[in-house]
Structures are given as structure tokens and as C-alpha cells.
């Protein structure tokens, strides 16, 4: 029997074929967009890490510089040891932090993050001679209205701050713009994270830090709560439930 395209059967066959073609097109498009999104995220991470490490770059060479001078590492915060994993640049701390199987609740959640990923990325940065110049580590916590995300670079002594950058927040426009301003970020350079007893002593000082205060960073008038949130985030991440165990091991060259 001849197949008639104008028949009910012909119409059904046409609809099925069209649906399959559209499905394949949508699936293919989704995969392309997913890969583009991953590439964009990788590029953003690489640029933020280089910026935190005070390395000059431009849009044409940042991938090469990152590849030559930066080693991404995954660290288990409980043990302080490196974890083997491929494609660390694609590791998503935020997703890991909300997954009950890969996260835990801090006992003292001063940063108000609710849950913390068990494993987290950090980046070893080396100079042109191959010597360690800084460790770049994520820091984030609650400001006045939003979570504030950034990276802090610490020098090889694991105490002196090389730089700090923030790349995402939802704080009050205008008032809290200082968070991403290089001038304010530069105030952190040379400050000491820890006091002589090993306690996290860094602080954002309302009204401005006193001259010679090696732990104090000038606060910004009208944005006290935002500054305090940043202070608490740094104190948390460099404390017992953050990087403290890792830094202790690293200083002893146990995980280098």
C-alpha cells in the first residue's frame, strides 16, 4: 500500500520525525552552551587568581601565564592534605557546599555560610624562577545583604597578605562599591593574618586602623557591616574550620 503523506499516518510520522530532529538540535545546543559556560568559568577563575597573586596579564595571555605559573590544588580541609582530582578548574565549591554528601556545617559559623565544602580549591603560584611566590585561597562570607566572594593571596611565610580581591557581592550599590576597588584591596597588602600566638588577628577597623597596626585594615564609613562581614569571612577561612590544618601541614612541608 502506497504511503500517503497527507494521511493521518503520514502526519503522525512527520510529527515524530520533526520532534526527533528538534530534540537532537536542542541536546546539541545545550552541550555547546554547557561547554561555553565551563570555558567562561575557567577563564574567570584564572584571571581572578592571577589578579589576587598580583600578576599582570591581559586577555590575550592570561591562559599561558596561568598555565606556566599556577598549579591548582584540591585540599581536604579536615585532613589538610591534597586530594587527587582531574580538571580541578572545573571543581565547583558552591555545589559541593550545598551537597550534604560533600559538605559539613561549621561549628562556629561566624562567616554565616551555613555549610562548607569538605574539599576546596587553592592555587600555588610561582615566580618566573619556579619559586613559590604565594598561595591563593578562596574566602567568602555574609556581608550586610549578601554573600561576598573573593580570593586572598598569602606570601610564602603563610602569614603576610600579598593581595585580596573580591569578584561578586550584592551589597548596597554605591556604599559598598569599595569592596571591588583596587585602592581598598591594596590596604590589605603586607598585613599579617596571625598574631604571635597563632590566632587569626586580621581586622577591618571602623574609623581607620592606627599607624603601624600590622593586623588592621581601614574600614569604610557607612559600610561597617560589610567590612565586618569581610573580616569575619577571613577569620573563619583562616581559622580551625578553614585552612588552619592545611597551613600547619604546608609549613612543615608535609604536603608540598
ABEGO torsion letter per residue (X at the ends): XBBBAABAAAAAAAAAAAAAAAAAAAAAAAAAAAAAAAAAAAAAAAAAAAAAAGBBBBAAAAAAAAAAABBBBBBBAAAGBBBBBBGAAABBAAAAAABAAABBBBABBAAGAGBBBABBBBBBBBBAAGBBABBBBBBBBBBAABBBBBBBBBBAAGABBABBBBABBABBBGAAAAAABAAAAAAABGBBABBAAGBBABBBBBGEBBBGBAABBBBBBGAAAAAAAAAAAAAAAABAABAAAAAAAAAAGAAX
